[in-house]
Amino acid sequence: MTCARSLRWLFWRRCCRLGSSCPARPKQAVIDWVKPVITGIGIAGVPVGSTRTIGSAGTAIVGTIDISSSPAALRPTGRRVDKRASSVPLLDNRDCTAFLQWALAQRDFRWLGFRKVRRQVCKRLNRRIRELGLEDFVAYRRRLEADPAEWRAFDECCPITISRFYRDRSVFEALRRLALPDIAARAACERRATRIWSVGCASGEEPYTLKIIWDSDIAPSFPDTPVAILATDIDETALARAHRGCFEPTSLRELPSHLVALAFDRVGALYCIKPKHREGIEFLKQDLRRETPGVRFDLILCRYVAFTYFADALQRRVLMSLTHRLAAHGYLVIGTHERLPSVEPALEPLPGTPQIFKLVMPAEH
């Protein structure tokens, strides 16, 4: 028996039991009060006085049915509930896009870098707007214009945390074969530690990858030459994950299997870096737009940060700063889909690996 026929039969039977006149054609009378719930449930599945919800994943219709009541009382509340929304609904993505095109330029970011990852930023901005009790992005723009301190909160919504071990495998293979042995040999001759800076380290996948490669491939040939890795990022949440050093299996999918077995302990569903491969790494909160470390490095990795998300003028300033932070014959690494904002005579790309540049000027530059 179909749901609709069951409901009509029950309604007709209930009227007769109560001594009411039995409608000859109860169909329309039933539909009038069960229309919101006639699709998707059967009356047998509705306990006395119970509440059932039906509808799409995002929107539900809630109704209370008490079959002990009179027919006139057998009406659902018809109250609609949006399961996806909290007290304030998500704001329109088009409004967020228009807002970002204005706001990013105010902070020396560029819209083209954020275009494909804007949903991550919009999600954080939605949360911030709800926290402030504002209605929409227009109101948030007015807040930013009236309260300069709020720009710091906006900045915290902008970091893009897309990272994994051995990301761009060919780059790490070139570092393992060419750059790392070169800088290790130079540091050994000078009887000092090798210094590496990972800019925009996110959750630590990049600096940990470098340390794993160093321990497995470089350290055996240079046992008396330690490595010091400085890993910086603006995102405190990402840095906290980096400190923990435990990762989902998906973060390791590009890392060679023998390095996974060498460097990680399995802890439940996670893979945690062994203590040996944590040594020599320092995580530090730092905004590349405003500051850089005060020492020089043999190797700097600045991938998918400045040369993706920063405005052109800021990119040129950052490039100059990074060049000044390189030691003599040091290396600069950028992302595979990035390019330098200007021609820098002091830097020469490695043959076959255009993302790795070597400094060809003396240390006194």
C-alpha positions in Angstrom: 0.0 0.0 0.0 1.4 3.4 -1.0 2.1 6.1 1.6 -0.7 8.3 0.3 -3.3 5.5 0.3 -2.2 4.5 3.9 -2.7 8.0 5.1 -6.1 8.4 3.5 -7.2 5.0 4.9 -6.0 6.0 8.4 -7.7 9.4 8.3 -11.1 7.9 7.1 -10.9 5.1 9.8 -10.2 7.6 12.5 -13.1 9.8 11.6 -15.5 6.9 11.8 -14.2 5.7 15.2 -14.7 9.2 16.7 -18.3 9.2 15.4 -17.6 11.9 12.9 -19.3 11.8 9.5 -17.1 9.8 7.2 -16.2 11.7 4.1 -17.1 9.9 0.9 -13.9 11.2 -0.8 -11.3 11.7 2.0 -8.5 12.2 -0.5 -8.5 16.0 -0.6 -9.1 16.4 3.1 -6.0 14.2 3.8 -3.8 16.1 1.3 -4.7 19.4 2.9 -3.1 18.5 6.2 -0.4 15.9 5.2 0.9 17.7 2.1 4.3 18.6 3.7 4.9 15.1 4.8 3.2 12.9 2.2 6.5 12.3 0.3 9.2 10.2 1.8 7.6 8.7 5.0 4.9 6.2 5.8 2.5 6.6 8.8 3.7 3.3 10.2 7.1 4.8 10.8 5.8 7.8 12.8 5.3 6.9 16.5 2.6 8.7 18.5 3.6 12.3 19.2 6.9 11.9 17.3 8.7 14.4 15.2 10.0 13.4 11.7 12.1 15.4 9.3 12.2 15.0 5.5 13.5 16.9 2.6 16.9 17.5 1.1 20.2 17.3 2.9 20.3 21.0 3.4 16.7 21.8 4.2 14.3 19.8 6.3 10.6 20.1 7.0 9.8 19.3 10.6 6.3 18.2 11.6 4.7 16.6 14.7 2.0 14.0 14.1 -0.1 12.7 17.0 -2.6 10.1 15.8 -4.5 10.3 19.1 -5.6 13.8 18.2 -8.6 14.9 16.2 -8.3 15.3 12.5 -8.2 19.0 12.8 -5.1 18.8 15.1 -3.3 16.5 12.7 -1.3 19.2 11.0 2.5 19.4 10.7 4.1 22.5 12.0 5.6 23.2 8.5 8.6 24.7 10.2 11.7 24.8 7.9 15.2 24.3 9.3 18.4 24.8 7.3 20.8 22.2 8.6 23.8 23.9 7.0 23.4 27.2 8.7 24.1 28.2 12.2 22.6 31.4 13.6 23.8 33.3 10.5 23.7 31.7 7.0 26.7 31.4 4.8 27.3 34.5 2.7 27.2 34.5 -1.1 30.5 33.4 -2.7 30.1 36.1 -5.4 30.0 38.7 -2.7 33.2 37.2 -1.1 34.9 37.3 -4.5 34.1 40.9 -5.0 35.2 41.7 -1.5 38.5 39.8 -1.9 39.3 41.6 -5.1 39.2 44.9 -3.1 40.7 43.7 0.2 43.7 41.7 -1.1 45.0 44.7 -2.9 45.0 46.6 0.3 47.4 44.1 1.9 49.9 43.7 -1.0 48.3 40.4 -2.1 47.2 39.7 -5.7 43.8 38.3 -6.6 45.0 36.0 -9.4 47.0 34.0 -6.8 43.9 33.4 -4.6 41.4 32.9 -7.4 41.5 29.1 -7.4 41.7 28.8 -3.6 39.3 31.5 -2.6 36.8 29.1 -1.0 39.3 28.4 1.8 39.7 32.1 2.5 35.9 32.8 2.1 35.1 30.1 4.7 37.3 31.8 7.2 35.9 35.2 6.4 32.4 33.9 6.8 33.3 32.7 10.3 34.9 36.0 11.2 31.9 38.0 10.0 29.6 35.8 12.2 31.9 36.4 15.1 31.6 40.1 14.7 27.8 39.9 14.3 27.9 41.6 10.9 25.4 41.0 8.1 27.6 40.7 5.0 30.8 41.6 3.3 29.7 45.2 2.7 29.4 45.6 6.5 32.8 43.9 6.9 34.4 46.3 4.5 33.1 49.2 6.4 34.5 47.6 9.6 37.9 47.3 8.0 37.8 50.9 6.8 36.8 52.2 10.3 39.0 49.9 12.4 42.6 49.4 11.1 43.3 46.7 13.8 40.8 44.4 12.1 43.2 44.0 9.2 45.2 41.7 11.3 42.2 39.4 11.6 41.8 39.6 7.9 45.4 38.6 7.4 44.9 35.5 9.5 42.1 34.4 7.1 44.4 34.5 4.1 47.1 31.8 4.6 46.7 28.9 2.1 47.8 25.6 3.7 48.3 23.2 0.8 51.3 21.1 1.6 52.6 17.6 1.5 55.9 15.7 1.8 58.1 15.6 -1.3 55.8 18.0 -3.1 57.2 18.5 -6.6 59.3 15.3 -6.5 61.7 16.4 -9.2 62.8 19.4 -7.2 63.6 17.4 -4.1 65.5 14.9 -6.3 67.6 17.7 -7.7 68.2 19.0 -4.2 69.3 15.6 -3.0 71.6 15.0 -5.9 73.1 18.5 -6.5 72.3 21.3 -4.0 72.5 19.6 -0.7 75.8 17.8 -1.3 77.3 21.1 -2.6 76.3 23.1 0.5 77.2 20.3 2.9 80.7 20.2 1.4 81.1 24.0 1.6 79.9 24.0 5.2 82.3 21.2 6.1 85.2 23.1 4.6 84.3 26.1 6.7 83.7 23.9 9.8 80.2 25.2 10.4 76.6 24.0 10.3 74.6 24.1 7.0 71.8 26.6 7.3 68.5 26.2 5.5 65.4 28.4 5.6 61.9 27.1 4.7 59.7 30.1 4.0 55.9 29.5 4.4 56.5 26.0 5.9 52.7 25.4 6.7 52.4 22.3 8.8 56.1 21.4 8.4 56.0 18.9 5.5 58.8 20.8 3.6 61.3 21.2 6.4 60.7 17.7 7.6 61.3 16.4 4.1 64.6 18.3 3.9 65.7 16.8 7.3 64.8 13.3 6.3 66.8 13.6 3.0 69.7 15.1 4.9 69.7 12.3 7.5 69.4 9.5 4.9 71.5 10.8 2.1 73.8 13.6 3.2 74.8 13.0 6.8 76.6 9.7 6.2 79.1 11.5 3.9 79.4 14.6 6.2 78.9 13.2 9.8 80.6 16.2 11.4 78.5 18.8 9.6 75.1 19.4 11.3 72.2 21.1 9.6 70.1 23.9 11.1 66.7 24.4 9.5 64.6 27.5 10.2 60.9 27.0 9.2 58.7 30.1 9.3 55.0 30.8 8.7 52.4 33.4 9.6 49.8 30.8 10.5 49.9 29.8 14.2 47.5 26.9 13.7 49.7 25.4 11.0 52.8 25.9 13.1 51.2 24.1 16.0 50.6 21.1 13.7 54.2 21.3 12.6 55.4 21.1 16.2 53.2 18.0 16.7 54.8 16.4 13.7 52.0 13.8 13.0 50.3 13.6 9.6 47.6 11.9 7.7 48.7 9.2 5.2 47.6 11.4 2.3 50.4 13.9 3.2 53.0 11.2 2.6 51.7 9.8 -0.7 54.6 11.4 -2.7 57.3 10.5 -0.2 59.3 7.4 -1.3 58.2 4.3 0.7 61.7 3.6 2.1 61.8 7.1 3.6 58.3 6.6 5.1 59.6 3.5 6.8 62.8 5.2 7.9 61.4 8.4 9.3 57.9 7.7 10.8 56.3 5.9 13.6 52.7 4.7 13.1 50.5 6.1 15.9 46.9 5.0 15.3 45.9 6.4 11.9 48.7 9.0 11.8 52.3 8.9 10.9 54.6 10.8 13.3 58.1 12.0 12.7 60.7 10.1 14.6 62.7 12.2 17.2 65.9 11.9 15.2 64.4 13.7 12.2 63.0 16.6 14.4 66.4 17.6 15.6 67.8 20.8 14.2 64.5 22.3 13.1 63.2 25.5 14.6 59.6 26.7 13.8 59.0 30.4 14.0 56.0 32.7 13.3 57.1 35.4 10.9 55.5 37.5 8.2 57.6 37.6 5.1 56.1 40.9 4.0 57.6 42.7 7.0 60.6 40.8 8.3 63.3 38.2 7.5 65.9 36.5 9.7 69.2 38.3 10.3 71.5 35.5 9.1 72.5 34.1 5.8 71.5 30.7 4.5 73.0 28.1 2.2 69.5 27.2 0.9 66.2 29.1 0.9 63.0 27.5 -0.2 60.2 30.1 -0.9 57.6 28.0 -2.8 54.0 28.9 -3.3 54.1 31.9 -1.0 55.6 35.2 -2.3 55.6 34.4 -6.0 52.1 33.2 -6.0 50.1 35.3 -3.6 52.0 38.6 -3.3 51.5 41.7 -5.5 54.2 42.3 -8.1 55.8 45.2 -6.3 56.0 43.2 -3.1 57.4 40.2 -5.0 60.3 42.3 -6.2 61.1 43.5 -2.7 60.9 40.0 -1.3 63.2 38.7 -4.1 65.8 41.3 -3.2 65.5 40.4 0.5 65.9 36.7 -0.2 68.9 37.3 -2.4 70.5 39.3 0.4 69.9 36.5 2.8 71.7 33.9 0.7 75.3 32.9 1.5 77.9 32.8 -1.2 77.0 30.2 -3.8 73.7 29.5 -2.0 70.5 28.3 -3.6 67.0 29.7 -3.9 64.1 27.4 -4.7 60.6 28.5 -6.0 57.5 26.6 -6.9 57.2 24.7 -10.2 54.4 26.9 -11.4 56.1 30.2 -10.3 58.5 32.5 -11.9 60.7 35.3 -10.5 59.1 38.8 -10.9 62.2 40.2 -12.5 65.5 39.2 -14.0 68.1 38.8 -11.3 71.6 38.6 -12.7 72.9 37.3 -9.4 70.9 34.1 -9.7 71.3 31.4 -12.3 68.9 28.5 -12.7 70.3 25.0 -12.5 70.3 23.2 -15.9 67.2 21.1 -16.2 65.7 22.4 -13.0 64.5 26.0 -13.6 62.9 26.2 -10.1 66.3 26.1 -8.4 68.6 29.1 -8.7 72.3 29.4 -7.6 73.8 32.7 -6.4 76.8 33.5 -8.5 77.9 36.7 -6.7 80.4 36.7 -3.8 79.2 36.8 -0.2 80.0 40.6 0.1 77.0 41.4 -2.2 
